[in-house]
Amino acid sequence: MDREVFRLRRLPDQIDKSHALQLISKALGLQPAAIQIYSLARSVDPWIPNNVATLMFQDTPDVRGVLERGTRPNVMKRDDEWYIKVDNVSNPLVMDKHFRGLTPLYDPASHDADCIALSGLASHPFGSWQPKGGPKTFMWIRDALPRFLPNVRPIIYGYDTALQGSTSFQTIFDLSLGFIQNLAAHGWSSLSCKPLVFVAHSLGGIVLKQTFVTLANRTPDAPILLSAQGVVFFGVPNSGMQQAELLSVVKGQPNSGLVSDLSLHSPYTRQLDQQFVGISALQDTLLYWGYETKESPTVVQDSKGALSRTGPMKILVTPDSATRGQHTWGKNTDTIFPINEDHSNLVKFSEDDPSLKVVLGKLIQILTSQQSIYTHTTEKVTPHLNAHVSTGSGYPQASLSASKQSDYKAILKSLRVSAEGGHQAGHLDSRIDQIEERFQNTFDWIFDRNDSKFCSWLQSDSSIFWINGKPGSGKSTLMKFISRDSRTSELLQGWRGDQIIQVSFFFHYRGTTLQKSFEGLLRSILAQLITQSPALLKFVEPFYDTGAIFKDRWSLRNLQKAFNKIIEQDEVTLRLCMFLDALDEYDGRPEFISKLLLDLGNITPTKHKRIKLCFSSRPLDIFLTSFQHCAGFSIQDFTRDDIRNYCLGSIEDEKLPSKIIETLVPSIVKRSEGVFLWVQLVVKSLANATRASPNDMSQSQCAKLLNSYPTELHDFYAEIIERIPLDHRWMTYVMLEITVRSVDILEPVEFLCALQASESDTFLEAYSMARKLLKAGRSPEDEIPLARQYAAKYGGGLVDLIVGSKTLLQVFHQTVQEFVMSPRFKGLVLGDRAKITTDNGNTFLAKGHLIAAQLGRNHSKESWQLWRRYSMLSEQTVGRSMKTFIDSVPSDSDLNIFRISVFENRIPFSAAHLPLAVSAHLYLYILDSIKQAPDLIRESRQPLLSYLVYKPFVLDQNAAQIARLILENGYKIDQDPDAFALVVGSMYSGRDIVDRDLEPGENPYFNIASCFVEFGQRLDVKINILVDGQSAQCTPLHISTLPLARLFLDNGAPVNGLDSFQRTPIDWLCLYDPYNSYSSTSLEVLMGPTWRGQMGSTWGGTVSINQRLFNRWADIHELMCLLVERGGRQKTTEPKSIKTILRRLAQEGLETAELRKKLLPKQSPEKRLEAPKLDESPVTHQPPSKHPEPAESNEIQSATKLPEDRLETEPSSNKPPKDRLETEPSIIKPLEERPEIKPLTNKPLPVRPKPTESGQGLLLGSRKLRKARDKCSVQ
């Protein structure tokens, strides 16, 4: 007993160890000295606060009496758990020794990250991490890890891995799915979840790898994946393990399949490893691999069936298997490490074990290598937001003062746009727009029939109305209808015409993380509330984190506080009605969302406040219990007549015999339980069976067939799949995958080409098959019946072909998409083949688009973009590149059409496959190419970096990774000098940046610029520009945004470099006219000799200097302060203009005293010296400095002029030798080489009456830029 560790759950929140000890000793009737509590931590459950403890007991008769003989009436043992009733505590405490699920072991004072440990096969979740023998009082994850990583919360995860006598038939996939669901239920599916680091031993590592693969297959943006910073693996059988003895132990047991999957050279483990490594590379996850160096005793079974580790000594997991072959290759030795123990003792560290220090060092390195606790990414697409009362732009017109307008807009924007910058208000209604409109007068009964009680509820003081029904019964369509119908607003307002705020949120499990999360709900509701009632802004504003170090200003806790503040206040009138759809699609605990709604419903109405909630869900047990006394109805109770009419119409359409109609209609209606889709499927299935055997289908046989159909839709879909012949199943898998993963209209030619390419490893093989199917001369109309034939043969009735203005293929209902995207779908369709199948619909669609282009069926720019998107998604969701297929494309193929359509003959595009992959941002392809040919990048003569950042492509989360990969493998910055101009020009124009407030680490252009600087990019180069159509030159600092300016100055950029007009960067800032919002000067960035003649003369379109660079006065102020702090001064700007700018800054509440002191010395402006022309001004490049010294005040001249050398060569030290200046390269060759462009004279910039508009592109994603991995050590 004194060597066993127990876990105690449900301890009251806000309790310390001493009070917990008193509580448990009193409840058990034991002396406090008989109990030792080793850890006390808050539960990982974010919704129900409580504490969890680990403790041990002395081995005394009293202890045995309580725990073994049940001598205490308040202690009850059920199976392997004890339930302990405690005075003044509502729920009994629960104690166990099994440690299943998630157990936190320590509460950090400042919680920055989580570390989750997964144990191995036939191990104990807690005991497997303790040293063998001894008193069992030390466990390194609980006791040592917090000392070295005090801001990290350690957690262990327990799951069933028993071998002998097991009745479980769980597969590794099942175990990973259970782990995912545990993480999601406890908050790790939230956008606000902390960065994660994992520790995994043996089977635990395989489960973790399968978790990554399963999550990525659904969406590469899963918060769990994005939060994962690194993993330390111990003895993981990446290519299998020695297990002959284990197989004999589990022979004939349900778990024998799990053990077989771990065998040596298992195709499953090999395939899983390839996918995991690719996914972790794309996610920028740092991996370490520990391996055993001692043989292990094998497990044997004695004559009585007992297991013991007394068998022959063997190496269970070889170093090669544990390190993925890195042990043999001798490469990446910093990512592998030996531990001189056998397989079982590999993670059983004692307190003074030297290997423990090594492991803790690896964990520290993971969490510090990229400042991961500050830079982990979050979801990039916002949820449905449906405001019923708007003011055109969505901004209040008169409710807020002018001084509050900017704050209002910033807060509203921050709520609507997630942390990874992406989709704004125009994209927030995607879910509700996907829901079908009601058919004719369907659902009018909700207003017409008194027994629905909906109208009376709208007019009553009752707070909650719950609509429940099965999937496919029309709940979402009904919720969309009532939330938008004018009768709802009329009844809510009543005869007094009260102003009602109506808000809605439609949970969407197949959508983005925000669309199915509590955080998304809060963001959406808060945005709608302050949009419709701006007076509520003052309750939200205090929780808006203006000092956040990443773009997202909202933590989940602050969102909760802001929402609570609004609903608790009684100052501003709040008559609110919320419509929430699909509670069952919320990705957290249903108990939490139920309690939230009940708490809202229990808020007492006042003179100024009334809250009503109408929501829908499936009739889950938790909802039935929670809302049993609330108003509402089951939708199927009101759709019986609709179902009957629909059934009769469907049978008539299928031309079935009348006797079947008479006999089966009542049964179909009854068994449908209000689900229209079920009726449609059943009638179609009966019709097909009758037509197939018209003479054999008697009335009784039809009834028997009807009764065999499952009533649940997903079970019905599974039944349909089971009835498809095995030799057709591959095509069924491909067809459903490409249909549900298509992001655009799926036309017959793309559908057929993807099907034909699905089993082809090479381009020519796929092309040959597709060409044979789609014969020459066949028109698009001829492909329609062919596509219909394939859909009927392999689709099982789940794929529809819709003929209209555009013919397309789609699954016949959203529930089919749910079914196909569920983790179990692949195994259900393919059986054992699923274990070695990696390709999904993205892979098939990428191949299909290439084939269609070769066949001459789609040559548009959109086709290229779709191919690029599917290829990227294939890498991100599968974890493998399409290198074999892409490399098999002949260099003289029609893929050049893609080049023509996308680059419009302006880029010197090579048909080589590497430039193609770089321009498409295929990271894994490039990585595989380097592994195959290490000198490939170094020997390339193509402008690879320009291909990467070229304007038609929006930079995504992989762009900075790819830039670093190219530069780390021998590519030199000066091989492609134009790329830097492209990046700086893109940030200046902002055309591809949705939010100019993106923090540096989240902006892909900034990340790439930072990478360029790190690899030696010169910052004293000249960039050619067009100013109002005439040529000029400037330095990068002239056209830098604030983050870029700080980066460049920190790395030695000249702060007073001159442009062609003899202006410094400060002079450029002073061009801003504070009293004329329409004044502007257009500017375009010119391209260099590499691109001249192919691309044209300009880059990025016209940009308004005045309005594109600065969105707020605060931007100008901050940049001006930065430049002045670093020694920046004006050269050509008159004092009058300086005073005007400073006066306006002061009016905005910004500090200007120091700026006035530095920029407006007391000496008269007549004494200023003329600066030399730019061509005569040597520009220096100071070596990078992480902490550049600002100019001292005594260096500033008392006159308004600055010495010539200060203006030309700031900072003044470290001038390069003369010979270097004479050979200094510039990004662009002299303008004299461009006769088509007339150089400007040295005259002031012209001013036009109106700005030139510049379109704003869509930023698909941004990502943290991994910094150099500095090695860490534990002293």
PyMOL commands that set and color helices and strands:
alter all, ss='L'
color gray80, all
select helices_A, chain A and resi 17-28+32-34+61-67+127-129+140-143+145-148+172-188+203-218+223-227+244-250+256-260+267-282+319-323+326-329+333-335+344-347+354-368+372-375+402-416+425-427+430-434+445-448+450-452+454-459+475-484+486-493+514-516+518-532+534-543+556-568+583-585+590-601+621-626+635-637+640-654+658-672+676-692+699-708+713-722+726-741+748-757+763-773+780-794+814-821+825-836+841-854+861-878+883-887+896-903+913-919+923-932+944-949+959-968+973-975+978-989+1000-1002+1004-1014+1036-1039+1042-1050+1065-1069+1105-1108+1113-1125+1135-1147+1153-1159+1165-1167+1174-1176+1193-1195+1204-1209+1218-1222+1231-1233
alter helices_A, ss='H'
color red, helices_A
select strands_A, chain A and resi 6-11+35-42+51-57+75-78+81-84+93-96+101-104+113-118+152-158+196-201+228-234+286-292+296-297+300-301+307-308+313-314+336-339+464-468+501-506+574-581+609-617+631-634+799-802+808-811+1023-1027+1030-1034+1082-1086+1098-1104
alter strands_A, ss='S'
color yellow, strands_A
deselect
rebuild
show_as cartoon
